[in-house]
Amino acid sequence: MMAKAFLMGNVGTEPEIKEIREGRSFARFRVATEERWMGKDGEWTGRTHWFTVSAFGKTAERCATLKKGTLVWVAGRLQTSKSDDGRVWTEISAEEIRTIRKPREEAGGAQSGSDGHPMPFDRDDMPGYESSGGDSVPGPSGEDIPF
């Protein structure tokens, strides 16, 4: 079995790229996703979630073009690790990373809303997303759930 993860968010730290054994590349960076909803008071509120993304080989080499603020789509495996001192963390081991939109500075500005927050992405830009005609996010059907 495998745990897959799909993220769409903004690169929050410049990728750290290293060469590891036998000339193979390794990259690690952080991605911020934003969850927004309308509260009972009618005001929009939200929460930011941070994820660590790691990549190897050619995928890591392509991370050299990513800059802080770039909107990316990441597909990969959930990878849990444990340090010698007992700390445990989970990160996404990227199998595919796609640039959706460059940072505001490179794209000519004006990509934020009137409240200064980044404008939500266009769902048509999301790979594999098929609009259902409504505002709901499609979920698994009963047959897709493995238990």
C-alpha positions as CSV (number, residue, x, y, z in Angstrom):
1,M,0.0,0.0,0.0
2,M,1.0,3.6,-0.5
3,A,-0.1,7.0,0.8
4,K,-0.3,9.5,-2.0
5,A,-0.5,13.3,-1.6
6,F,-1.5,16.0,-4.0
7,L,-0.9,19.7,-3.1
8,M,-1.4,23.0,-4.7
9,G,0.2,25.9,-2.9
10,N,2.8,28.6,-2.9
11,V,6.5,27.8,-2.5
12,G,7.4,29.3,0.9
13,T,11.2,28.8,1.0
14,E,13.7,28.8,-1.8
15,P,14.5,25.1,-2.6
16,E,17.7,23.8,-1.0
17,I,19.4,21.6,-3.6
18,K,22.3,19.3,-2.8
19,E,24.3,16.7,-4.6
20,I,24.2,13.4,-2.8
21,R,25.9,10.1,-3.5
22,E,26.9,9.3,-7.0
23,G,26.0,12.7,-8.4
24,R,22.3,12.3,-7.6
25,S,20.5,15.6,-6.7
26,F,18.3,16.1,-3.7
27,A,16.0,19.1,-3.1
28,R,13.9,20.2,-0.1
29,F,11.5,23.2,0.2
30,R,8.3,24.2,1.9
31,V,4.9,24.7,0.4
32,A,2.0,26.7,2.0
33,T,-1.6,25.9,1.2
34,E,-4.5,28.0,2.3
35,E,-7.9,26.8,3.4
36,R,-10.6,29.6,3.3
37,W,-14.2,29.5,4.4
38,M,-17.0,31.9,5.3
39,G,-17.7,32.0,9.0
40,K,-21.1,32.2,10.7
41,D,-20.6,36.0,10.8
42,G,-20.4,36.2,7.0
43,E,-16.7,37.1,7.1
44,W,-14.0,35.1,5.2
45,T,-11.5,33.4,7.4
46,G,-8.7,31.0,6.7
47,R,-5.8,28.9,7.9
48,T,-2.4,28.2,6.3
49,H,-0.9,24.7,6.3
50,W,2.8,24.2,5.7
51,F,4.2,21.1,4.0
52,T,7.8,20.0,3.5
53,V,8.5,18.7,0.0
54,S,11.6,16.6,-1.0
55,A,12.6,15.5,-4.4
56,F,15.4,13.3,-5.9
57,G,17.1,13.1,-9.3
58,K,15.7,15.0,-12.3
59,T,12.7,16.2,-10.3
60,A,15.2,17.8,-7.7
61,E,17.2,19.4,-10.5
62,R,14.1,21.1,-11.9
63,C,13.4,22.6,-8.5
64,A,16.3,25.0,-9.1
65,T,13.8,27.1,-11.2
66,L,11.3,27.5,-8.3
67,K,11.2,30.8,-6.4
68,K,9.4,31.8,-3.2
69,G,5.8,32.6,-4.1
70,T,5.6,30.3,-7.1
71,L,2.3,28.5,-7.3
72,V,3.0,24.8,-7.7
73,W,1.1,21.5,-8.0
74,V,2.9,18.6,-6.3
75,A,2.1,14.9,-6.5
76,G,4.1,12.4,-4.4
77,R,4.2,9.9,-1.5
78,L,3.9,10.7,2.2
79,Q,7.2,9.8,3.8
80,T,7.5,9.6,7.6
81,S,11.0,9.8,9.1
82,K,12.5,9.6,12.6
83,S,15.7,11.3,13.8
84,D,18.3,9.8,16.1
85,D,16.9,11.9,19.0
86,G,13.3,10.6,18.4
87,R,11.7,13.4,16.5
88,V,9.2,12.2,13.9
89,W,8.1,14.2,10.8
90,T,6.2,13.6,7.6
91,E,7.0,15.1,4.3
92,I,5.9,14.7,0.7
93,S,8.5,12.9,-1.5
94,A,7.6,14.5,-4.8
95,E,7.2,12.4,-7.9
96,E,6.0,15.3,-10.0
97,I,6.1,19.1,-9.5
98,R,4.4,21.5,-11.9
99,T,4.6,25.3,-12.0
100,I,1.2,26.8,-12.2
101,R,2.0,30.5,-11.8
102,K,5.2,32.4,-11.2
103,P,5.7,34.7,-8.3
104,R,4.1,38.2,-8.5
105,E,7.4,39.9,-9.0
106,E,8.2,37.8,-12.1
107,A,4.6,37.8,-13.4
108,G,4.2,41.6,-13.4
109,G,2.3,42.0,-10.1
110,A,-1.5,42.3,-9.6
111,Q,-2.0,38.7,-8.6
112,S,-3.5,39.5,-5.2
113,G,-7.0,40.3,-4.2
114,S,-8.1,43.6,-2.6
115,D,-7.4,42.2,0.9
116,G,-3.8,41.6,-0.1
117,H,-4.1,37.8,0.0
118,P,-3.2,35.7,-3.1
119,M,-6.2,35.2,-5.4
120,P,-7.5,31.7,-5.4
121,F,-6.3,29.5,-8.2
122,D,-8.5,28.8,-11.2
123,R,-9.6,25.2,-10.8
124,D,-9.2,24.8,-14.6
125,D,-5.4,25.2,-14.0
126,M,-5.3,22.2,-11.7
127,P,-4.1,19.0,-13.5
128,G,-6.7,16.3,-13.5
129,Y,-9.5,18.5,-12.1
130,E,-12.8,18.2,-13.9
131,S,-15.4,20.7,-13.0
132,S,-18.7,19.2,-11.7
133,G,-20.5,22.4,-12.5
134,G,-20.9,23.3,-8.8
135,D,-18.7,24.7,-6.1
136,S,-18.3,21.4,-4.2
137,V,-15.0,19.6,-4.3
138,P,-15.4,16.1,-5.8
139,G,-14.7,13.3,-3.3
140,P,-14.4,9.5,-3.5
141,S,-17.5,7.4,-4.2
142,G,-18.3,4.6,-1.8
143,E,-16.6,2.1,-4.2
144,D,-13.3,4.1,-4.0
145,I,-13.0,3.8,-0.2
146,P,-10.8,0.7,0.6
147,F,-12.5,-0.3,3.8
